[in-house]
Amino acid sequence: MDGLARRFTEIRRQTELLAEPLSPEDCQVQSMPDASPTKWHLAHTSWFFETFVLEGAPLEPTYDYLFNSYYEAVGARHPRAARGLLSRPSLDEVRSYRRRIDARVLDRIERGVTAETRSRIVLGLHHEQQHQELILTDIKHLFGLHPSRPAYRPNPVTAPATPASRRPASLEWIARPGGIVEIGAPPGGTGGEPFAFDNESPRHQALLRPHALASRLVTCGDYRAFMRDGGYRRPELWLSDGWAEVVAERRDRPLYWGAADSVFTLDGERPLDDHEPVAHLSYYEADAYARWAGARLPTEMEWEAAAAAVPARPDDNLADTQAFHPRPATPEGGGLGQIYGDVWEWTASAYAPYPGYRAATGALGEYNGKFMSGQMVLRGGSCATPRTHIRASYRNFFPPGARWQFSGIRLARDA
């Protein structure tokens, strides 16, 4: 089998595996406007290949309206906040649609594809991996609102215990020099490999001042100290919009934390582990904690310059471990730890175009560029991010109030 065909088959199969533990009812419901039903994710990712790779007459004409996400150039679409109302087509019909699209794309690959078509297939696969992560975070939000707080799967992967005699790594400050650094994805090869999204380009120079980065992520125990010190009651620590959210929602803890030292996970409710990285924080919470700690959040340029020198490790807690929950840092290794996986790390950088950025022409030009307003950049991937999807130059972005993603904190400070 052609390498591209093999990768297509593997990634499409992985999406099906993520949906396997769910009932048709689970796949139908939408918990909030920012989340989508699993059934919609399954259909939309197939619609993407049909629309941008196959480009023929649609198999189901209504699907252009039902499963278009935000591509204005493609046409009108069903409102995002009402995706949970799409009881038709059924889950079985969506799965049948996926199989038919798979067969047509694989046939196209077997017959030979142009460099442009190959590039679009590769883009579609990385797009699908983004939706694999969203399936996990969206279903966690749904189950977190259910009165019984059910587990996502019947047989969870147990995280390695951290014995009392072997505490996680202490937080150290890793000095980083100032100077001019290269930021952004290197130019890709033919057919989009090695892959990078358009918002990671063009590669350019950035000036950094001397600074230091924390050697590990902020833990639940660290964050509890912030809470005990009145972190959610001290407006001087918060940006104005963040404080308004705290007051309006009477917020006093991270999302999914219970009142009795418990935390909701994809494997159900469990005791809170002080050594695990704190997760599901908004940018506002991350920024307030950094102020309280006498530090700040890193810029995305500082983060990428440091991460470029840190190779990914087989034990990085990405989606491939199947833990689907952050794990404590290990004391071995030294230097910068937990760069990839566990939680997306909020940066102090607003999501904006790199110097010289130009969105592509046509509908695919809407993929990233039009969202460069009102968002903050996150880096590093999470415990729900596929390993083959992450890299040092990857720029994730969410509104500063978003909390349903696996998002956390790495501290920085000026030299």
Secondary structure, DSSP 8 states (H G I E B T S, - for coil): --HHHHHHHHHHHHHHHHHTTS-HHHHH---STT---HHHHHHHHHHHHIIIII-SS-SSTTHHHHH--S-TTT-----GGGGGG---S-HHHHHHHHHHHHHHHHHHHHH---HHHHHHHHHHHHHHHHHHHHHHHHHHHHHHHSTT---S-SS--------TTS------EEEE--EEEEES-----GGG-S---GGG-S-EEEEE--EEEESS--BHHHHHHHHHTTGGG-GGGS-HHHHHHHHHHT--S-TTB-TTSEEEETTEEEE--TTSB--S--HHHHHHHHHHTT-B---HHHHHHHHTTS---TT--SGGG---S-----SSS-SS---SSSSEEEEEEE----TT----SSGGGGSSGGG-SS-EEEES--TTS-GGG--TT--EEE-TT--SS-EE---EEE-
